[in-house]
Amino acid sequence: MLVPVFSLKLRHRVLPRTAALGRLDGAHPCLAAATQAGKVFIHNPHARGPRPPPGRLAPSAQDADVSLLNIGEAVSCLAAGPLSPRLGRDALLVGTQTSLLAYDAHDNADLFYAGVPDGANAIVLGTLGDISSPLAIIGGNCSLQGFNHEGKDLFWTVTGDNVRALALCDFDGDGKKELLVGSEDYDIRVFKEDEIVAEMSETETVTALSPMCDSRFGYSLSNGTVGVYDRMARYWRIKSKNQAMSIHAFDLNSDGVCELITGWSNGKIDARSDRTGEVIFKDNFASSVAGIVQGDYRMDGNTQLICCSVDGEVRGYLPGSQEMKGNLMDTYMEQDLIRELSQKKQNLLLELRNYEENAKQVELNTEVSEMDGQRGVIPANTQLQTALSVNLGSDSESAHVELCISTSNDTIIRAVLIFAEGIFEGESHVAHPSLQNLSGLIKVPLTPPQDVPVDLHIKAFVGYKSSMQFHVFELTRQLPRFSMYTLSSPDSAPEPLSFVKFTISERVQRVIMWLHQSFLLPEDMEIQSASFQVCFTSLRDAGQLCIKMKPSGEITISTDDINLAGDIIQSMTSFLAVEDLQVEADFPAYFEELRKALIKVDDSHSVCQKLTANMADKSGLIRSMLVRAEDSRLMGDMKNMKKRYMELYDLNRDLLAEYKIRSTNHTELLNNLKTINQAIQSAGHLRVGRPKMQVITACRDAIKNNNINMLFRIMRVGTASS
């Protein structure tokens, strides 16, 4: 359904996920991509005018229609698009681990240059919510920042982990764009400006996001998974042994609905139906795909799908002609219908064969006595039962949640297949007892790494020991969100010093209902209706958790884990439909670690300034020494030349040693900045609705003003005012 229309080979390598297309000169579509040695190349096959004025951008010595933009450090993300309404052409946005550059390629000049201590891992350009001007939004070290065409920081918030993917999409259908954020903590978060309105948990790091039609968007994960969401509902997903390097939405068949185009690490390009995920087009490159964009690159009035490989090969595709498209669509629909009917036929034939085999077994059972144990057909009232419990483990095994699967009679379970995201490696688990250990009961240990609700899709083969065919039971059981916490006595361990306290106008019975839904509590356990106190012990690290509620509606959550407290508050308020919640919180040990991180950030900044000054001085000495050494060589003074070069060697060695120190210092700085951003995110996670946004904004202002005491006050009580 796609026809190749052009192919070209650029003599520049393309870094993965850094391809962009824009009218950088105001008239012609230009392909930009990051290449090696901290450079960005711009390919413009249409412009044959005068060279741009002197600046960062210079013509390439290898290709006449390629210009090279010197950045000076490794490029981590790239985008192109309209940023300034007065410019009349697209700007080029280049992100590195320390800065963001907005560049005007036509005038060969910077629009703005902004330092970003949290780095830029991903970038997207467009309008967000009610913010009128277009923003260059970058995602870095647990933070999100949006800059306008003047370089002003108009948007800032924090997220749970390092950002790897960004996209703008009208998620809720209100005509305004929301920000989709994919991060290393396996979450896809949806921001309506600085408020999180939805979260979807995946099974690996989110590497790419692409808006499709309406509220639908595509995503890819680092484990080779590609799929499509419609709002919070997953349409489909597939998993490959290769890694998805780039995804893009493109309408192949002119039906107004975009298909998902995926470029893979093995060089394959495929297009999948947005409804089913079925492959409807594929092609291959000789090397890994680096990026996918679209635009009228040939300037003939048609929008091409443009794919780039890492070795510089570029191909453009167009949907086939109307006649070809009609024939292809008819053929595709016919093949789809034939495939569907053929599958139904195979299923019905298999079902018929099973009925015939069962009928033979029934005849045999009438001839052979029960004592011979030749039963093959299970009783009609056979049921599959499941139960979840906590197993505290023994010396040889760690504590875990245990899933018990059993039958309601003397039948045996031959095998169990369980699908569960994020629990098993490969997302599935097969329990297959040996013939000697067959019984009607199978126990499966579960150790969910995160506190998220998980659906367990269970398939069990049930029959008798002599059965040749087994009945397949299918059922779904949900694992509670906080299943890795076992009930304990309040006197078994001291209560944690850290706590969160808040008051809600809700009946105690409703909170008790939430407890039963979210934790694995004994069925016969009764909780007092006027007030209650329940204590839990974590199966992961033996940490303590206590939840108390008074008749007045005051709830206290005691735990040393601030993230656990936030998860409990978010789960409880979601169940009780609480829209706004302010809390009082105190986490002494956590706040002390945060204080140390803030001090280390200040120290790292001062060390960085000293090292930069020293390196600048030594670089000047090296230049001077090199000139002197060359003068001695030209004058034939070999003794002084040798002496100068020995001194030059020592200076260079010192410079390299200082660079290593600076690199280590920068890594420590990034780690501490991540800790601070995560602390702000955690403080906001303890609140709900408007108080959550207020806390994040106030925390940022306190850090900007270097008011550490105010920062901790905001985290504790949620406001800067006394």
N, C-alpha and C positions, 0 to 999 in steps of 0.2 A: 504494500500500500504506500510505500515511500520509494521514490525514484531518485538515484544519485544524479545530481546536476553539475557538480564541479568537485574537483579534488586538487589540492595543492600541497606542496611540501616546503615547510619553512625550515631554515637551517638553524633553528633554535629549539632547545628542549623546553617543554612546558611543565611547570610544577603542578601536581594534581590539585584540583578544586580551585584554580585561580584564573579561569578563563572568563572574559567579560566582553560584551559587544555594546558599542555606543557611538553616537555621532559626535566624536570628540572634536572634529573641526567644524561642526555645525551643519555639514552638508552630506558627508559620506559616512556610511557605517564602517567602523574600524574595529578590528579584533585586537584585544589586549590580553596579555597573559604574563604571569611571572616566569622568569627564567633563572638560570643559575647566576651566581656571583652578585646577588642583590640587585638585579635589574628587572625591568618590565619592558617587553617589546610591544610595539603598536604596529599592526599591519594594516596599511591603507592602500589598496591596489588602485584606487581611483584618483588620488591627488597627484598631480604632476607640477604643482606650482612652485613658488620659491621656498627655500628652506625656512624653518621657523627661526625667530631671533635666538641669540645665545641663551642657554639655560641648562637645566638638567637633561633635556631631551636632545639627542644627537642622532644623525643618520647612521644606520648600520653599515659596516664595511662589507658585509656578506650579501645583503639583499637591498635592492634599490628602493623597494616600497615598504621597508621596515625601519622604524626608529626605535632607539633604545633609551629608556628613562632610567637614570642611575639613582638608586635609592640608598645604597651604601650599607644595607643590612638585609638579612633574609626576609623575603616577603611571605606573610602568612595568610593573607586574604586580599581579594581584589573585587571591585565593583565599578560599574559605569552607569551613569544616568543623569537626569536633570536635577541639579542641586540648587542652583541659583536661578531665579526667574529672570534676572536681568542679563544673564550670560548669553542666552540664546543658543546654547550648545551643551552637550553632556560633559560632566566632570568625571575625572578618573579618580577613584578612591583607592588608596594603597595602604594596607594595614601591616604593621610589623609587631614584634613583641614589646616595643617601647613607644610606638608613635602611630599617628594617623595622618596621612598626607592627602589633601584634596588638590588635584592638579588640573590646570587648564592647558591641555596639550596644544591648542591652537596658538596661544600667546606664549607658550613655553614658560609658564610662571605658576608659582604656588597660589592657590586660592586661600589655603590656610594650612598650617602645620601644628598639630596638637600632640603634646606628650601624653601618653596613656600608660601609667605605671602598671595597670592590670593587663596590659597587652591586648592585641586584637587577633582572636582566633577565627572569627567569622564576621561578615559584614553584609548588611542589606541596606538598600536605599529606597526611600519612599515616604509617604505620609502615614502618621500614626495617630489614630483616634481623633481628638479635637485639636491637635497641634497643627496649625495651618501650614507652616512652611515645611518643605521636604527635609528629612533628616537622614544623615549618614549614621546608622546605628551599628555599633560594634559590640561584640560579645567577647569577654576575656576571662580573667581570673575571678570567676563567680560574680561578675558585674556586667551591667549593660549601660552603655552611654550613647546618647544621640546628639550629634552636632549639626547645626544649620550651616548655611553657606558662608557665614562669617566666622565659623569655628567656635560659636558659643554653645556651651553645654546646656541644651534645653531639656534633656531627659536623662535620668539616672536612676537605677535601682539595682538590687542584688538578686541573685538566684542561687540555687542550691549547690552547684559545682561548676567546674570549668565549662564554658560555653563552647560547643562545637558546630552548631548549625543555627541559622536564623532564617525566618521568612515572614512576610507580611501577607495576611489573609483575612478576609471578612468572615471571621469564625462564627459570629452569632447572627449574621444576616441583617445588621442594622445599617448597612451602607458605609461603615467606617472600618478601617483596617485595624486588626489586632496583631500583636507580635507573637509569633511562634518561636519558642526557644528550646533547642535540644542540647542536652548537657551530658557530662560523663557519669552522672548518678542515675542514668537510664531513664530519665524523665523527659517528657515533652510538656512544657508549661505554656499556657496562653496568657499573655499580659494585655489587659485593656488599659493602655498607658502604663501606669506603674502598679496596677492591681492585678493579682493573679485570679483569673476567672475559671480556669480549668487545668487539670493535671492528668496526664496519661502515663502510666508506668510501663516501660518496655523491659526487655531482657538483656540489653547491652547498650553501650554508648551510642547515642544518636549522632550520626555523621552527616546527614543531609536532610533538608526539608524543602518541599516545593509546593507552592499554592497551585490548586487546580481550579475546578469550576465551583462557584458558589462557596460553600463552607467546607469543601473537600480539599484535602491536601495529602501529598505523598511523603513518605519518610524512608530512610535507610538506616541500618545499624551496622556496627563494626563487625558483627558475626556473619554478614552476608544476607541479612534479612531486608526485604523491600516490601512495602505495603501501602495501603491507602486508608485514611480515616475520613469519615464524614462527621464533623464535630468530634464527639467523644466515642463514637461507635466505629470500630474497625471494620472496614468493608472486606478486606482480604489481605493476606500476606503470603510471601513465598520465601524460602531460604535456599541460598546457594553456597557452594563450597568456595566460590570466589567472593571478592569484596566489591560492593557497589561504590564506585569512585565518584559518580555524579548522577543526579536525577533531574528531570525536567518535564514539564507538562506541555504537550503539543497536540493539536487537533489533527489527526491523520486523515480522517474521513469526512471532514467538514460537516459533522453532525452537531456542532456547537458544544461538544463535550470533549475535554482533553484526555488523551491517553497518557500513561506514564512511561517516559523514555528513561532507560537506565543504561549507563556506561559502566562496564565491569573491568576489574583488574586484569583479566585475561584478554582484553581487547574486544570483547563482544559488546555490541549495541543491540538492545531489544526494546520493543514497544509492547506494552501490556494493556489490555482492556481495563478501563477504570472500574468496571462492574465486577469482573471475575478474576482479573489478574492473568488471564490467558495470553500467551505470546501471539501477536498478530503480525509482527515484523521483526527481522533480525539481520544483522550484518556483522562483519568482523574487521578489526584493525590488526596490524602486525604487533602492536604493543598496547600497553594499558591505556584506557581512556582517561584523559585528564579533565575534560570539561564538556558541557553541552550548553549551547546558547541558541537563540533564534533571532532572525532579522533579515531584512532585504539586502543581503550582502552583495548581490549582483546588480542592485538598483534597477530591476526590471518590473517592479510592482508586485512581486511575489515574496512572501515570507518563507525563508528556508530554515530548516533545522540544521544547525551547524555543530559538528562533533570534532573535537581535537584529541589527538593522542599525545602521549608524553614525549614522543620523538619528533613532534612538530608536524605530523600529517593532519590536514584539515579537509573534511568532506562536508558538502552541503547536500541536503535532501529536500525534495518537494513532494507533496501528495500527488498521486497519479492524476491523469486527465479525468474529466467528468465521465467519459465513456469507460475508461479503464476502471475508474473508481466505482461506477455502477456495476460493472461486471464483477469486480473484486468483492463488492459488498454483497451482491447476489450469491456469489460463490461462497463467501464466508458464512452467510446466513444459512445456505443449504448445508454446508459442511458442519456447521454448528448443530443444526437440527438432526442431521444424520448421526453425528457423534452422540448426541443426547439420546436418541432413540436406540442406538446400538448399545449404549451403556445400560439403558433400561432393560433391553432384551437379555443381555448377559446376566443382570441381577435376577431377572425372573427365571431364567434357565437354571441358575445356581440354586435359587429358592425351591424350584420344582424338584431338582435332584436331591436336595436335602429332605424334602417331604417324602420322596420315594424311598430313600435310605431309612428314614424313620419308620415308614410303613413296614419295611422288611424287618426292622428290629422288633416292632410290635408283634409281627407274626412269629418271630423266633421266641419272643417272651412267652407266647401262649404254648409253645411246644417244649420249652426248656424250663425246668423248675426254678423257683426263686433261690433255692439253695445253691444253685450253680453260679449265682451272681452274674448272670448274663444280661442284666437290665441295661437298656441303651437309651430309652426315652425317659427324661426326667418328669416327675409329677407336675401336673398343671399348676399347682399352688406354690411351686418353688419361688422363693423370693431371695433377692440379694440384699444384705443388710450391711450398713457401714457405721462405724463409731470412731470418734476422735478422742484421744486421751493424751495425757502427758506421761512420758516415761523418763524418770529421773536418771536412768542409766546405771551402769555399774563401773567397776574399775577398768573394764576393757572397752566400754563404749560411753560416749558422751550423752548428756541429756538431750531429748528430742521429743517431738510430737509423734504419736503413733496412730496410724490409720489401720483399723481392724476391718477386714472384709470377710463376711461369713454368709453361709446359706442357711435357710430356715429348716432344712431337713438333712438326710444322710447323704446328699449329693456332695461331690468334691469339686474344688476349684482347681482347674488344670493350669491356668495362667491368668495373670492380671496385667493389663496395660493401662498406665496412668499418664495422661497429658497434663502438665502443670507448668506455667511460665515462671521462670526464675528460681525454681526449686531444684530440678534435676538438670544435669549436664545434657545438653541436647533437647531439653524440655520434655523428655519422656522417660518413663521407667517401666521395665518389664520384670515382674516377679514370676519365676517359672520353677516351682518346686520339683525336686527329683521324684521319680516314681515311688521310691520308698517312703517319702514324706508327704504324700498326697493326703489332704484333709479338706474339710469344709471351712477352714479358717486360715487366712493369710494376714500377716502383720507387716506393714510397710513403714519404715522410719522416715520422717519428714523433718528437715531442718531449714525452714525459710530464712534466707539471709537478711531480709528486710521486713519491716512491719507494714505489709500491704495485704489486703484481702486477695486470696488466690482461689480460683475455681479449679477443682480437681475433676477432670473428665476421666471416668473410670469405665473400662471394658473388661469383663470377666468371662472366661470360658468355663461353663459349668456342665457337669455330666457325672458319669460313674467311672470307676477305674477301668472298666472294660469297654467304655464307649470309644467308638471310632470318630464320632461327630459330637460336637459340643454346642450347647445353646449359649449364645452371646448375650449377656446382660450389659446394658449401658445405663449409666446414671452419672449425675453431676453433684458433687458435694463441695460447698464452699468452706475453705479454711479461714477461720476468723482472723482479723487483722493482727491482734495481739496474742496469737496462739502460743508464742514462745515465752510466755510468762505464766508460771504456775502459782496457784494459791498457796499462801504461807501464813503462819501464825504471826500476829503483830508482835509477839514477844520473842520470836525466833532470831531476830536481828535488830540492831538499833535503827531507828527511823532516819532516813537521809536528812541532812541539814538544809539542802536546797529544796525550794518549793515554789509553786505557783498558786496564787489565791485569787478567786473571783466569785462573783455572785450572779446567779441567773434566776429569773422568775419562772421556774418550771417545777412540776411535781416530782417528788423523789422517785415515784414508781417509773416515770419515764427514763430517768437516769439509770435505774436498775435494769430496765429493758435494754438500754444501750450496753450495759456491762455484760449481760448474758449474750448479746449479739457479737461483741467484740473480743471477749475472752473465753477460754475453755473452762467454764465453771461446772462443778458437779450438778447433775440434773436435780438432785434432791436438796441442793443448797437453798436455804431461805435467807433473804436479806431483810433486815428491819425496814419497815416502810416510813418511819418518822425520820430517821437518820441512820447513817451506816458508815462503817470503815472497813475497807478490804485491803489486804496487803498481798503483793506478789513478789516472786523472785525470778529474775531473768534466767532462762536456760542457757543464754550465750555467755554472760560474764558474771552471773550470780548477783547482779545489781538489784537493789531493793526499790520497790514502787508501792506507794500507799495512796489510796484515794479515799477522801473523807467528804461527807456531805452533812450539813446541819439542817434542821427544819426551816431555818431562815433562807435556805437556798445558797448558802456559802459553801463553795467547793474548794478543797485544798488537795493539790497533787504534789506529793513529795517524791522526788527522784533527783539523783545527781546528774542525769542525762537530760540536757536542755532540749535536745532534738526529740527525745521520747515524750517529754512534756508537751512540746508543740504538736506532735502527731496525735496525742490523746485529745488535746483541746480541739484540733481541727476535726477529728473523727466525731467527738461528742457534739460540737456545735453544728456539724453537718446533719447528724441524726436528729437533733432537736430543732433544726432550722433557725438557729441564732444568726442574725445578720451582722451585728456589731458587738464586739466584746473587748473590754479593756481589763487588764489583769495587773496584779502586783506580783513581781517575781524577784527571787533572790537565789543566785547560784554562786556562792562565795569562791569555790575552787575554780570554776569555769571563768569567772570574772578576773581572778588573779592571774590565770594563764593568759587571758586577753590583755591584761595590763602589761605583762612581760612582753607580749608580741608587739604592743604599741611602742614600748621602749626600744625594742630591737629594730623597729622600722626607723625610728629617729636615728639610732646609731648607724644603721645601714646607709641612710642618706648622707650623714656626715662623713662616713668612711668613703662612700662613693665620690663625694666631692674632692676629698684629699687625694684619692687615687687618680682621679681624672686630671687634677692639677699636676701631680707628679709625672703621669704619663705624657702630658703635654710638654712639660719641661724636658723630659728625656728624649721625646721625639725631636724637639728642637736641637738638642745636643747631637743626636744621631745624624740629622741633616748637616750640621756644621762639621762633624767629624768626617762624614763621607766626602764632603768637598775638600777638606784638608788632605785626606788620604789620596784622593784622585790627583790633587795638585802635586803631592810628593811623587806619585807614580809617573806623572808627565815630566817632572823635573829629574827623574832618575834617582831620586833619594830613596833607595829601597829600605834603608834602616828605619827612617821615619814613617814610610808607608806601612811597613810591617807593624810598627808600634801603634799607628793610628787604627789599623784594622783589628789589632788585638783589643784595643780600647773599645772599638765599635762592637766587637763580639761580646764583650762584657756588658756593654750598655743594652745590647739587644737581648741578652739573657736576662738581665734585670727587668727589662720591659715585659718579656714573656711571663716572668714570675709574677709581676704585678697584675698582668692581665688575668692570670689564673685566680689570683686573690679577688680581683674585681668580679670575675665570673661567679665565683663561689658566693661572694657577697650579694650579687644580684639574685642568685637562686634562693638564698635565704630571705632576701627582701620579698620576692614573689610568694614564697611560702607563708610569710607573716602577713602579707597583704591578703592572701587567700583566707587565712584564719580570721582576720578582721572582717572581711566581707561576709564570711559564713556566720560570724557572730551577729552581725546586723541582720542577716537573713533569719537566724534562729530567734532573735529578739522579736522580729516582726511575725514569725510563725506562731509565737505565743498569743498573738492577738488575732482578731477577726474583723474584716470589713474596714471601715474608715480608720479606727485606731491602728490597724496594721500599717497602712500607708503613712500615717502621721509619724509612727515610730521610726520607720526606715528613713524618711526625709529628715527628721530631727537628728537622728544619729549621724547622717552624712554631714549636716551643718555643724554638729559638734566636732567632728573630725577635721573639717575644713578650718574651723576656728581654733583647733588644737586645744579644745576644752575637754580634757579626759574625764574630769569629775562629772561634768554635765552628761557625757556619753553614758556613764554607768548609771546615773540617775534616770535617764530616759529608758535604759534597758530594764531598770527595776520597776518604775512606776508608769512608764509609757508616755511621759510628758516632760518637757523641759521646765515648765513653770513650777514654782514651789507651792 
